[in-house]
Amino acid sequence: MNEVINEEVLERTIQRAREKNIIIPTYEQMRDPSKVPEKIKEELKSIGLWDLHPRNLFRITWKNEPVKYGGGFNGVNYVEIPHELSGVKARIFILLGKFFPTGSHKVGATFGPLVERLIRGAFDPTRQKALWPSTGNYCRGGAYDSNLLGCKSIAVLPEGMSKERFEWLHSIGAEIYATPGVESNVKEVFDKTKELKEKYPEEVVVLNQFEDFGNPIWHYAVTGPAMEEVFLENAGKDDRFSGLFLTQGSAGTLASGNYLKGRYPKIRIAAGEALQCPTLLYNGFGAHRIEGIGDKHVPWVMDVKNLDMVSAIDDEATMHILRLFNEPEGRRFLKKIAKDSELVDRLDVLGISSIANILGAIKMAKYYELTEQDFVFTVATDSMELYQSRIQELKDAYGAYTEIDAAGDFERFLMGTSTDWVLEMSYYDKKRIHNLKYFTWIEQQGKTIEELNAQWYDETYWLNRFESYKNWDKLIQQFNERVGLIKDFI
């Protein structure tokens, strides 16, 4: 990883941080907020979770108290899907992204790419803009982190994403470019990004989640340990950490699997995608409605060799369960099934891609015939907060949601989840998917064939990159000391 220091730019960045009252948290503090200085915790008591305040950088953690204003830190935020709603014996746990600033864990995925540059003078906040290519939440997280870190931001995302995303980006002052298409039209996002970079080569710095290792490094350092903590909190002596299912997206969250496989070598890791765009499964293409899992390419930062399975999720199932979980008649029906009515009332903590992740976890549990002693983990990237317009669109398309609809959706799309469209991968299945990187990253994006081969053959390639956060923590500490504000909080 590049750790060259540009002292001239770094000095300007330090001055900007003094002016903007910026202190940067370490990865160790995001992983374990008990290490955050007590005076910073006190200051957070007067700050809202979504406020544009630099101290909210310390809320880039899975352990925020789940309140909108003034919260501290507690354990990892998660829910367990009970057997009566999953239809499987295995225990399925979901880490909740709702209680991050912006309502999505993407503020973590965007932290690394920007901060890693700021702390070594590779990004000049006084002269440059951070460009965040995205299919939604990543550019939201990037715009938010940019604001807190005293940087200007550019969001590039498909025009077909939910209107709430665009409204929020406007409200935060981001410069926005909407590209043709929907969730799966990633190339169009790349094309616009390239155009802007060529037009403003000195002003624009591209922070691409699909190729920037700051994205998966955050999940390796923070998300993987959070999952392990929940497992240890709930597991008995004979229980097993058996599975991790995550929709592909930028592949950032999948790096939590690299951490977990180092701790639990027998764990199986599955990457999911939309059936309507089965790139990993069939080298396929198409459009789909599962917002947050952009596809039609294999991310540069995805360690394909670390995967054990790929699985496709039908977006029709996802959208029907969206209504089941959120419509009043759907919840009334579920309360007849589930013992925990309080959980049913909280199902809006799960956004669209979160529902796809649940379906994938169920598929995984059924495929491997997992038992009550097996734990399967996934994440809820965001909640329904930014998808209310989608529920209205479904009402307009299909009419009012009834108890009969709820019963049908429950049996067909939840209990009826099958092991169709699943591939347990051999060595050459993995290599086929890895080789797909060539067409996006070598032919289109200027990566080298030497590094592509290193990703496959060099046994140290991935671990060296993921472990680099430890060096970044040292640079963050040095940066904070030079800014000089941290001494007032220790």
Buried (B, 14 or more C-beta within 10 A) or exposed (E): EEEEEBEEBBEBBBBBBBEBEBBBBBBBBBBBBEEBBEEBBEBBEEBBBBBBBBBBBBBBBBBBBEEEEEBBBEEBBBBBBBBEBBBBBBBBBBBBBBBBBBBBBBBBBBBBBBBBBBBBBBBBBEEBBBBBBBBBBBBBBBBBBBBBBBBBBBBBBBEBBBEBBBEBBEEBEBBBBBBEBBBBBBBBBBBBBBEBBEEBEEBBBBBBBBBBBBBBBBBBBBBBBBBBBBBEEEBEEEBBBBBBBBBBBBBBBBBBBBBBBEEBEEBBBBBBBBBBBBBBBBEBEBBBBBBBBBBBBBBBBBBBBBBBBBBBBBBBBBBBBBBBBBBEBBBEBBBEBBEBEEBBEBBBBBBBBBBBBBBBBBBBBBBBEBBEBBBBBBBBBBBBBBBBEBBEBBEEEEEEBEEEBBBBBBEBBBBEBEEEBBBEBEEEBBEBBBBBBBEBBBEBBEBEEEBBEEBBEEEEBBBEBBBBBEEBBEBBBBBBEBBEBBEEBE
